Amino acid sequence: MDPSPEFRDWANLPELPLSEVLRGLLPCLRSVYAFAAACQPWRRLLRDSAADLVRPRIPPLLLLCPTYRVVPFSQLVVAALLSSYPVPGDATLLSASRGHLVLLRRRDPFHGLHLVDALTGATRHALPLPSPHFAYHYAALAPSRRLHLFHSKHAFFSLPVGDAGHNPRLDWTKHSLPRAASFVRSILEFRGRVLGLTDRAQLLEFHLDANPPNKSAQMLHAAGLPEVSTFDRWHFGPHLVAAGDRLLLVLFMMGPKLGHMFETLVSVKKVGVYALDMVKMRWEEVDNIGAYSLFVDCAGRSTAACVDVENCGVEANRIYIAAPGCRDWYAWRPGREVPLGGQGLGPLSIQAMNHLPWPSQIWIYPRLLF
């Protein structure tokens, strides 16, 4: 083989130097896409390192609603403005999951569940619902490319999802949830495990290959959290996020109700962050998350942790919140309380959420990064 540089086998470079090349391209998404397009081994390395190397060093993109225009946190991520795309007016957002928007469309009973590319708006899958009569409240894609669809406290459905337009199996599998569990509102991969979180901040672990199906989910009991009545369960909701080797929980602590019986204002008085001690199975409140920044998406029910993104204008030890009433990210420090007599965290109130049309701003990542 000719040893000259133009004939060098660039596809099979060692993983360590190639990872350093990839690290040097961050946080520019255009460069990351060019890296992935070079060859299959480079694209495979990108996907293998997305969770630990790539996503934590790229701030998520903000999807402005109702214009459905994608806006970067910094021009270092995306230099040019991205075009907007249409979303069906009858669609209900179940979640933003692994580069997709999971939309529920009741008017289409045969293809009532739509998986839409969050970056381009293209429909990747149009799937039939297990039943048109259930009140579905949450759905998410798992790392195993299974779609989880939740309709009650007691059961959920799963379906393998293949490439766009190709679903060899369209048979939903029904699974049971533990009797003590409340409504599941988020799913997360952490250290090779698929974890779930309920609106009461209960921790679950999923094993979809378990036999029988009633063993598909189990409760992971953990102590140390405040009373359920003190934090919001549904509008802002508890959020689970992996920050490096730590599993964190974000709770929106509520202040007293203000107003009269016909117009009540309930505001967030504190955003609490709790870290799980995996040995003692106990949550401990922390007021410093170190070099990490958390991006909380209330409508999409997802949270991301970023590190080493100061060059994008992101401050360390901050929580950036996308919620109704916020045109942009709303930044707050973990554990900081509102002074006595304050009106809560600016626009973060349940009253604001009830008076704004669906959906609020949500954050997304491209499908390439999963």
C-alpha positions in Angstrom: 0.0 0.0 0.0 1.2 3.5 -0.8 2.4 5.1 2.5 1.8 8.6 1.2 -0.8 10.7 3.2 -3.5 10.6 0.5 -3.7 6.9 0.8 -3.6 6.7 4.6 -6.5 4.7 6.1 -8.2 7.6 8.0 -11.2 5.5 8.8 -9.4 3.3 11.3 -7.6 5.8 13.4 -7.3 4.8 17.1 -10.2 5.7 19.2 -8.3 8.0 21.6 -6.9 10.5 19.1 -10.1 10.4 17.1 -12.1 11.3 20.3 -9.8 14.3 20.7 -10.5 15.4 17.2 -14.2 15.2 17.9 -13.8 17.1 21.2 -12.0 19.9 19.3 -15.1 20.3 17.0 -17.5 20.9 19.9 -19.9 22.7 20.3 -20.4 23.4 16.5 -23.2 21.1 15.2 -22.2 21.6 11.6 -18.7 20.3 12.3 -20.2 17.3 14.3 -22.4 16.4 11.3 -19.4 16.7 9.0 -17.5 14.4 11.3 -20.3 11.8 11.2 -20.5 12.0 7.4 -16.8 11.2 6.9 -17.2 7.4 7.2 -19.0 4.7 9.2 -16.3 4.2 11.8 -16.3 7.9 12.6 -20.1 8.0 12.8 -20.1 4.9 15.1 -17.6 6.5 17.4 -19.8 9.6 17.6 -22.8 7.6 18.6 -20.9 5.6 21.1 -19.5 8.7 22.8 -22.6 10.9 22.4 -23.8 10.5 26.0 -20.5 11.1 27.8 -18.5 13.3 25.4 -20.8 15.1 22.9 -24.2 16.0 24.4 -22.8 17.3 27.7 -20.7 19.8 25.8 -23.4 21.2 23.5 -26.2 23.3 25.0 -29.6 22.1 23.9 -31.5 24.0 21.1 -34.6 25.9 22.1 -37.7 25.2 20.0 -39.8 28.4 20.1 -43.5 27.9 20.1 -45.9 28.4 18.4 -43.6 29.4 15.6 -41.7 26.1 15.8 -38.4 27.7 15.1 -35.2 26.2 16.4 -32.9 28.7 18.2 -29.4 27.9 19.5 -28.2 29.0 22.9 -25.1 30.4 21.2 -23.9 31.0 17.6 -21.0 28.7 18.4 -23.6 25.8 18.2 -25.4 26.9 15.1 -24.3 30.0 13.2 -27.2 30.4 10.9 -30.9 30.6 11.8 -32.8 27.3 11.2 -36.1 27.4 9.3 -39.4 26.8 11.1 -41.7 23.9 10.4 -45.4 23.2 10.8 -46.9 21.0 13.6 -50.5 19.8 13.3 -52.8 22.0 15.3 -54.6 19.0 16.8 -51.4 17.4 18.2 -50.7 17.1 21.9 -47.1 16.9 22.9 -46.4 13.8 25.1 -42.6 14.4 25.3 -39.4 15.5 23.6 -37.4 12.3 23.5 -34.1 11.3 22.0 -34.3 13.8 19.1 -38.0 13.3 18.5 -41.2 15.1 19.4 -43.8 12.4 20.4 -47.2 13.8 19.4 -50.7 12.4 20.1 -53.3 13.0 17.4 -56.8 11.8 18.5 -58.3 12.7 15.1 -56.2 10.0 13.4 -57.2 6.7 15.2 -55.2 4.5 12.8 -52.0 6.5 13.1 -52.6 8.5 16.3 -49.0 8.5 17.6 -46.5 10.5 15.6 -42.7 10.6 16.1 -41.4 13.8 14.5 -37.8 14.8 13.9 -37.3 17.6 16.5 -34.8 19.4 14.3 -36.6 19.3 10.9 -40.2 18.5 11.7 -40.2 15.5 9.4 -42.5 12.6 10.5 -40.4 9.6 11.2 -43.1 7.2 12.3 -47.0 7.3 12.3 -48.1 4.5 14.6 -51.5 3.1 15.7 -52.5 3.5 19.3 -53.1 0.4 21.4 -56.6 1.7 22.0 -58.2 5.1 21.1 -60.0 5.2 24.4 -57.1 5.5 26.9 -56.0 8.9 28.3 -52.3 8.8 27.3 -50.2 11.2 29.4 -46.6 10.4 28.5 -44.5 8.5 26.0 -40.7 8.2 25.4 -38.1 6.4 23.4 -35.8 4.1 25.4 -32.1 3.4 24.4 -33.3 0.0 23.1 -35.4 1.8 20.5 -38.5 0.8 22.2 -41.3 3.3 22.6 -42.9 3.4 26.0 -46.5 4.7 26.1 -48.2 5.4 29.5 -51.9 5.6 30.1 -52.5 5.0 33.8 -50.7 4.4 37.1 -51.0 0.7 36.7 -49.9 -0.2 33.2 -48.1 1.0 30.1 -47.4 -0.3 26.5 -44.1 -0.8 24.6 -43.4 -1.2 20.9 -40.1 -1.7 19.1 -39.5 1.2 16.7 -37.2 0.6 13.7 -36.0 3.0 11.0 -38.2 5.6 9.6 -41.1 4.0 7.7 -40.1 0.5 8.7 -41.8 -1.2 11.6 -41.6 -5.0 11.3 -43.7 -5.4 14.5 -46.8 -3.3 15.2 -48.0 -5.4 18.2 -48.0 -3.4 21.4 -46.9 -5.3 24.5 -48.7 -4.4 27.7 -46.7 -4.2 31.0 -47.8 -3.7 34.6 -46.5 -1.1 37.0 -46.0 -1.5 40.7 -49.2 -0.9 42.7 -47.6 1.8 44.8 -46.4 3.8 41.7 -48.0 7.0 40.7 -48.0 8.5 37.1 -44.7 8.1 35.3 -43.6 11.4 33.8 -40.0 10.7 32.6 -37.6 8.0 31.5 -33.8 8.2 31.7 -30.8 6.0 30.9 -28.2 5.9 33.7 -25.2 3.6 33.8 -26.8 1.1 31.5 -30.0 1.1 33.4 -33.4 2.5 32.3 -34.9 4.5 35.1 -38.3 6.2 35.4 -39.6 8.9 37.6 -43.3 9.5 38.7 -45.0 12.8 39.5 -44.5 12.0 43.2 -40.7 11.7 42.6 -40.8 7.9 43.0 -37.9 6.1 41.3 -38.5 3.1 39.0 -36.3 0.7 37.0 -37.6 -0.9 33.8 -36.8 -4.5 32.6 -38.9 -4.9 29.5 -37.5 -8.4 28.7 -38.7 -9.6 32.1 -41.0 -12.6 32.1 -43.9 -12.3 33.1 -44.6 -8.8 31.9 -45.8 -7.8 35.4 -42.2 -7.8 36.4 -41.2 -5.2 33.8 -40.9 -2.4 36.3 -39.9 -2.3 40.0 -39.8 0.4 42.6 -36.4 1.7 43.8 -37.1 3.0 47.3 -35.1 6.1 48.3 -35.5 8.3 51.3 -34.6 11.9 52.0 -37.2 13.9 49.9 -39.5 16.5 51.2 -43.3 15.9 51.5 -45.1 15.4 48.2 -47.4 18.3 49.0 -44.5 20.8 49.1 -43.4 20.5 45.4 -45.3 20.7 42.1 -46.1 17.3 40.6 -47.5 18.0 37.1 -47.2 21.6 35.7 -43.5 21.9 36.3 -43.0 18.4 37.7 -40.0 16.6 39.2 -37.2 16.0 36.7 -34.5 13.3 36.7 -31.1 14.0 35.1 -27.7 12.3 34.9 -24.8 14.7 35.5 -21.7 12.7 34.9 -21.7 9.9 37.5 -24.3 11.5 39.7 -28.1 11.1 39.4 -29.9 14.3 40.2 -33.5 15.2 40.9 -35.0 18.7 40.3 -38.0 19.7 42.4 -40.0 22.9 42.0 -40.9 23.9 45.6 -44.2 25.8 45.7 -45.0 28.9 47.7 -48.4 29.6 49.4 -51.5 30.2 47.3 -52.4 33.8 46.6 -55.6 35.3 45.4 -59.3 34.4 45.8 -61.3 31.3 45.0 -61.8 32.2 41.3 -58.2 33.3 40.5 -55.4 31.6 42.4 -51.7 32.2 41.9 -49.3 29.5 43.0 -45.6 30.4 42.4 -42.3 28.5 42.6 -40.4 29.7 45.7 -37.3 27.5 45.1 -35.8 25.0 42.6 -34.3 22.3 44.7 -31.7 19.8 43.5 -31.1 16.4 45.1 -28.3 13.9 44.5 -28.9 10.2 45.0 -26.5 8.2 47.2 -26.7 4.9 45.3 -25.3 2.9 48.2 -27.6 4.3 50.9 -30.5 4.9 48.5 -31.0 8.4 50.0 -31.5 11.7 48.3 -29.4 14.6 49.7 -30.2 18.2 48.8 -27.3 20.1 47.2 -26.8 23.8 46.6 -23.9 23.4 44.3 -23.7 21.2 41.2 -20.1 22.1 40.4 -19.2 22.7 36.8 -22.5 21.4 35.5 -25.5 23.4 34.3 -29.0 21.8 34.1 -31.5 22.5 31.3 -35.0 21.7 32.4 -37.8 21.4 29.9 -41.2 21.5 31.6 -43.4 20.8 28.5 -41.2 18.2 27.0 -40.6 16.6 30.4 -36.8 16.2 29.9 -33.7 17.5 31.5 -30.1 17.8 30.2 -26.8 18.3 32.1 -24.0 20.3 30.4 -20.4 20.8 31.4 -17.5 22.9 29.9 -19.8 25.1 27.9 -18.8 28.5 29.3 -17.7 29.6 25.8 -21.4 29.4 24.8 -22.4 31.8 27.5 -23.6 29.1 29.9 -22.8 29.7 33.6 -21.8 26.7 35.7 -23.9 25.8 38.7 -27.1 27.1 37.1 -30.5 25.7 36.2 -31.9 26.9 32.9 -35.7 26.5 32.7 -37.9 26.4 29.6 -41.5 26.9 30.7 -44.7 28.8 29.8 -44.3 32.5 30.4 -40.6 32.3 29.5 -39.6 33.6 26.0 -36.1 32.3 26.6 -34.3 30.2 29.1 -35.0 31.3 32.7 -31.8 30.9 34.8 -31.7 30.2 38.5 -29.3 28.9 41.1 -29.9 25.5 42.8 -31.5 25.8 46.2 -31.8 29.6 46.1 -35.0 30.7 47.9 -37.2 33.7 47.1 -36.9 36.4 49.8 -39.9 36.6 52.2 -42.6 38.7 50.5 -41.3 37.9 47.0 -43.6 36.8 44.2 -41.9 33.6 43.2 -39.5 32.9 40.4 -40.5 35.6 38.0 -42.9 34.1 35.4 -42.9 30.6 36.9 -46.4 30.2 38.2 -49.2 27.7 37.6 -51.5 30.6 36.7 -49.2 31.5 33.8 -49.2 27.9 32.6 -53.0 27.7 32.7 -53.4 30.9 30.6 -51.0 30.1 27.8 -51.7 27.9 24.7 -49.9 24.6 24.3 -47.0 24.2 24.0 -44.4 26.3 25.8 -40.8 26.5 24.7 -39.0 23.1 24.7 -35.4 22.1 24.3 -34.2 19.5 21.8 -31.1 17.7 20.5 -30.7 16.3 17.0 -31.3 12.6 16.5 -27.7 12.3 15.5 -26.6 12.7 19.1 -28.5 9.6 20.3 
